[in-house]
Amino acid sequence: MKEWQKIHFNLLIECIINDFNELYKRTLKEHQEIYGVALILDDDALTAYMSVSTFESLNNIHKDEKWLPYEWAIGNDDDDVEKGMGVFVEKHIEYYDKYIAPKFEKGDYEYSGDRDDNLEMFTDGMKRVKIL
């Protein structure tokens, strides 16, 4: 990971935990049990949101159907979580706009290294949260 990712890694962890906790509370209120958690990234690994799916969805609503995460998943709106993924994504986009976008404007810039660093950051964040 690059310096920015390292500096903001703890914020990412906090935002993942807060988003999950909100989704967990919501599924409990609906008397559902979570069976899957995903952090959905855009193609550039710049933005992300968390979603969960429940056993009720798996066993009742979508029984014998192919799993389609965008149809089966429950997610949060940015306003649902005080310090959730929306906060982290906002900071990440600010970094991108200030440091990465100008490189594109100057000409031939290969983004794949930055994308790989972002993917590593999000992956490591989910792994860290899993063991907490």
C-alpha positions in Angstrom: 0.0 0.0 0.0 1.1 3.6 -0.6 1.5 6.2 2.2 -2.1 7.5 1.8 -3.6 4.1 2.2 -1.5 3.4 5.2 -2.4 6.7 6.9 -6.1 6.1 6.3 -6.2 2.4 7.0 -7.6 2.7 10.5 -10.3 5.0 9.3 -11.2 2.4 6.7 -11.4 -0.3 9.5 -13.7 2.0 11.6 -16.0 2.7 8.6 -16.3 -1.0 7.7 -17.1 -1.9 11.3 -19.7 1.0 11.6 -21.4 0.0 8.3 -21.6 -3.6 9.2 -22.9 -2.8 12.7 -25.7 -0.8 11.2 -26.6 -3.6 8.7 -26.5 -6.1 11.5 -28.9 -4.1 13.7 -31.2 -3.7 10.8 -31.3 -7.4 10.0 -31.9 -8.2 13.6 -34.9 -5.9 13.7 -36.2 -7.8 10.7 -35.5 -11.1 12.4 -33.1 -12.1 9.7 -29.7 -13.7 9.9 -26.8 -12.6 7.7 -25.0 -15.3 5.7 -22.8 -13.1 3.4 -21.0 -9.8 3.6 -19.4 -8.0 0.7 -17.5 -4.8 0.1 -18.5 -3.8 -3.4 -15.9 -1.8 -5.3 -16.1 0.1 -8.5 -13.8 -0.8 -11.4 -11.1 1.5 -10.3 -11.2 0.3 -6.6 -11.9 4.0 -5.7 -15.4 3.8 -4.3 -16.9 1.1 -2.2 -20.1 0.2 -0.3 -20.9 -2.6 2.1 -23.8 -5.0 1.6 -25.1 -8.1 3.3 -27.4 -10.9 2.3 -29.6 -13.0 4.6 -30.7 -16.6 4.9 -34.3 -15.5 4.4 -33.3 -14.2 1.0 -31.3 -17.3 0.2 -33.9 -19.8 1.3 -37.2 -18.1 0.5 -37.1 -15.1 -1.8 -34.4 -16.4 -4.2 -34.5 -20.2 -3.7 -33.0 -22.1 -6.6 -31.9 -18.9 -8.4 -28.4 -17.8 -9.4 -26.9 -15.5 -6.7 -27.0 -11.9 -7.9 -25.5 -9.7 -5.3 -27.0 -6.4 -6.5 -30.5 -7.9 -6.2 -30.1 -9.9 -3.0 -28.0 -7.5 -1.0 -29.1 -5.1 1.8 -27.0 -1.9 2.0 -26.8 1.4 3.8 -27.4 4.9 2.5 -24.7 7.3 3.5 -27.1 9.0 5.9 -27.7 5.7 7.8 -24.3 5.5 9.3 -22.6 8.3 11.1 -19.0 7.3 10.2 -19.5 4.6 7.5 -18.1 3.8 4.1 -19.4 7.1 2.7 -17.0 9.0 4.9 -14.0 6.9 3.8 -15.0 7.1 0.1 -15.3 10.9 0.3 -11.8 11.2 1.6 -10.6 8.7 -1.0 -12.1 10.7 -3.8 -10.6 13.9 -2.4 -7.2 12.2 -2.6 -7.9 11.0 -6.1 -9.0 14.4 -7.3 -6.0 16.2 -5.8 -3.2 13.7 -6.6 -4.2 11.2 -9.3 -6.5 13.1 -11.6 -3.8 15.7 -12.4 -1.5 12.9 -13.6 -4.1 11.8 -16.1 -4.4 15.4 -17.4 -0.6 15.5 -18.0 -0.9 12.6 -20.4 0.0 9.0 -20.4 -0.6 7.7 -16.9 -1.0 4.1 -16.0 -3.6 3.8 -13.2 -3.2 0.0 -12.6 -0.6 0.4 -9.8 -3.0 2.8 -7.9 -5.9 0.4 -8.5 -3.9 -2.5 -7.1 -2.9 -0.4 -4.0 -6.6 0.4 -3.5 -7.7 -3.2 -3.9 -5.0 -4.3 -1.5 -6.2 -1.7 1.0 -9.8 -2.7 0.9 -8.9 -6.4 1.0 -6.6 -6.0 3.9 -9.3 -3.9 5.6 -11.9 -6.7 5.3 -9.3 -9.2 6.6 -8.4 -7.1 9.6 -12.1 -6.6 10.5 -12.7 -10.3 10.2 -10.2 -11.1 12.9 -11.2 -8.3 15.4 
